[in-house]
Amino acid sequence: MPPVPRRSIHLPAPGTKRAVVIGAGSFGTAVAVLLARGGLRTTLQTRTADQARALSEERENRVYLSGVEFPRELRIEHVEAGLARADYVFLGVPSNGLAEVIEGLEGHGLPPKAAVVSLAKGLVPPTGTPPTLLLTRRFGPARTGCVGGPAHAREMVSEGAALVAASTEESLATALAGVFIRAGVVCEESNDPTGVELAGVAKNAAALASGATEAQGLNAAGAAAGHIFAEVWRWAEGQGARPESMIGLAGTGDLVATALAPRSRNRRAGELLAQGVPAADIAVRVGQAVEALQTVPLLARALERAGTQAPVTGALAQLIDGHLPLEDWMQIVRATVPPPARWRPAVRPGFWRRLRERARGWLHRRPSDDLDDGHEIFTGDTTGAATLHGESNETEREHAPDHRDG
């Protein structure tokens, strides 16, 4: 039988495919640089015409990624330039603005076969929808994906990163991973976009929580992060996510990178919360949008609607909203006991395996197992009935009541 051909509509050859990155923040800029290095004809689209002019003239993003020179091939445009020739569109905008951007993609000329990839690590308001779920509803699963993993923007373009490219369409995940690998960045392929996105959501929330708790001790910071990861996972599992996404690069790997980064936005935001800075003022202090400040309240409401026990995530949302004092937040972190483990019975071998093992036992049974020195030994009961020693008596003993003490 001839092999079934694999679809390859998304597999790019260097220099033949075009990519557009919408959003010129630090991460969107870094992704655009890598895509250009990886062989895609890449355009970085900015929110304003003034920003596009500055980036074109300076050939670097001095506001968000200073000191990183743009590749000669990277083009800069205002977002109104449109998407008519794009094969890939990467959405590098905060999740709270994603719905509006997605709504306008087709109006800006998105081709009917172009793939749309989310770079956000948050949830889309008002209901806390994972971005790829919103994209899938609009464009179908074969055209949508996301990128996650530990990817500090500045380090990503200079030292490398460990990304995860996720899509339910294998050829799209393969194509994305291939571009990043050609750019010199490790990139894992995944067919679990929901798990990868929710791992990023958990990471941001956990980093914010640990930052808000660190001054009270490392144990408390670790407990806050661990509680939130567990609470989000219980919800993610119900959304069809897989555990390896949460414990792999996209989840714990990204969390470690964020927790260790001295300039992490989410960690810094947590520290400012603990100092009493209102959430509305933190973005100005940090200098960029802080995804977790908008995501955690959405996350808490989504967990509540799903019936997932999430006392620490809910308390963090109240801390962000200013409805919970820091002392009460700390008390909840220190006193929360997670739900008990769901004990699972040991997995029994399948029916055919059990049957084979039983048959093998019969075939290897020695005659002495049932006979003594080759002679059948019969014993009689009080009624004169005879039984084969070692067979029926054993059966009777198994079913007889046990009158022994103890």
Secondary structure as UniProt FT lines:
FT   TURN            9..10
FT   TURN            14..16
FT   STRAND          18..22
FT   HELIX           26..37
FT   TURN            38..39
FT   STRAND          41..46
FT   HELIX           49..58
FT   TURN            62..64
FT   TURN            66..67
FT   TURN            72..73
FT   STRAND          75..78
FT   HELIX           79..81
FT   TURN            84..85
FT   STRAND          88..91
FT   HELIX           95..97
FT   HELIX           98..104
FT   HELIX           106..108
FT   TURN            112..113
FT   STRAND          115..118
FT   TURN            125..128
FT   HELIX           131..139
FT   HELIX           141..143
FT   STRAND          144..148
FT   HELIX           153..158
FT   STRAND          162..166
FT   HELIX           170..182
FT   TURN            183..184
FT   STRAND          186..190
FT   HELIX           193..213
FT   HELIX           214..216
FT   HELIX           218..238
FT   TURN            239..240
FT   HELIX           243..247
FT   HELIX           249..253
FT   HELIX           254..260
FT   TURN            262..263
FT   HELIX           265..274
FT   TURN            275..276
FT   HELIX           279..286
FT   HELIX           291..305
FT   TURN            306..307
FT   HELIX           311..321
FT   HELIX           326..335
FT   HELIX           351..363
FT   HELIX           367..369
FT   TURN            373..374
FT   STRAND          378..380
FT   TURN            382..383
FT   STRAND          386..388
FT   TURN            389..391
FT   HELIX           392..399
//
